Amino acid sequence: MKTAKLIVMYPHPTNLDTFEQRYANEHVSMAVEKLAGKTRFVASLITGSPGNASAPFHRIAEVYFPSMQALEACLNSAGGQETAAHAVEISTGGAPVFLIAEVESFDF
């Protein structure tokens, strides 16, 4: 069975320090506490892109689930709705982009 993940891509914030403080002190703990059924949470800070092109996003969060059904149940729960609304609230550079993906992993 394929696993699933929620991807949240945050544009560059208008106030970097405020965003980073709220992300670290409020949002990460909310995601850990309220996103039921998750198996892994990865928070990436984008530091650049190949060829020194400007990266369109400041942060990308990936929340993994054992199945698409578990991901959908989480998103439809009160905790999932609250966490998604908080992501929108703290994203001062524009609305974050939310994506849902099936995951296939290949280990080398």
C-alpha positions in Angstrom: 0.0 0.0 0.0 1.3 3.5 -0.8 1.6 6.0 1.9 0.5 9.6 1.6 1.7 13.0 2.5 0.5 16.6 2.9 2.9 19.2 1.6 2.6 22.8 2.7 4.7 25.3 0.8 5.1 28.8 2.4 6.0 31.8 0.2 8.6 34.3 1.5 7.1 36.1 4.5 6.8 39.8 4.7 8.3 39.7 8.2 10.9 36.9 8.4 11.5 37.1 12.1 7.9 37.1 13.1 7.1 34.2 10.7 10.0 32.1 12.0 9.1 32.7 15.6 5.4 31.8 15.1 6.3 28.8 12.9 8.7 27.4 15.5 6.9 28.3 18.7 3.3 27.8 17.6 2.8 26.0 14.4 5.2 23.1 14.7 3.9 22.1 18.1 0.3 22.4 16.9 1.1 20.1 13.9 2.8 17.6 16.2 -0.1 17.7 18.7 -3.2 18.0 16.5 -2.5 16.2 13.2 -3.8 12.7 14.2 -2.5 9.7 12.4 0.8 11.2 11.1 3.9 9.1 11.0 6.5 11.7 10.2 6.8 15.5 10.0 9.6 17.1 8.0 10.1 20.9 8.2 12.5 22.3 5.5 13.9 25.8 5.3 14.7 26.6 1.7 18.2 28.0 1.4 18.5 28.3 -2.4 17.9 26.6 -5.7 20.2 25.3 -8.4 21.9 27.9 -10.5 21.2 30.6 -7.8 17.7 31.2 -9.1 15.4 32.7 -6.5 13.5 30.0 -4.8 9.7 30.6 -4.8 9.2 29.3 -1.3 10.7 30.0 2.1 9.6 26.8 3.9 8.2 23.4 2.9 6.5 21.1 5.4 5.8 17.5 4.7 3.5 15.5 6.9 3.4 11.7 6.2 0.5 9.3 6.8 0.2 5.5 6.5 -2.5 5.9 3.9 -4.6 8.4 1.9 -7.5 7.5 4.1 -5.6 8.5 7.2 -4.5 11.8 5.6 -8.1 12.6 4.6 -9.4 11.8 8.0 -6.8 14.1 9.6 -7.6 16.9 7.2 -11.3 16.6 8.0 -10.8 16.5 11.8 -11.0 19.5 14.0 -7.3 19.4 14.7 -6.5 19.2 11.0 -8.8 22.1 10.2 -7.3 24.2 13.1 -3.7 23.5 12.0 -4.4 24.3 8.3 -6.1 27.6 9.3 -3.1 28.5 11.5 -0.8 27.8 8.5 -2.8 30.3 6.5 -2.8 32.8 9.4 1.0 32.9 9.9 1.8 32.9 6.2 2.3 36.7 5.7 3.8 36.5 2.3 0.6 35.1 0.8 -1.4 31.9 1.2 0.6 28.7 1.5 0.2 26.1 -1.2 -1.3 22.8 0.1 -0.7 19.6 -1.9 -1.6 16.0 -1.3 0.6 13.3 -2.7 0.9 9.5 -2.8 4.3 8.4 -1.8 6.6 5.8 -3.3 10.0 5.4 -1.6 13.1 3.9 -3.1 16.0 3.2 -0.9 19.6 3.0 -2.3 
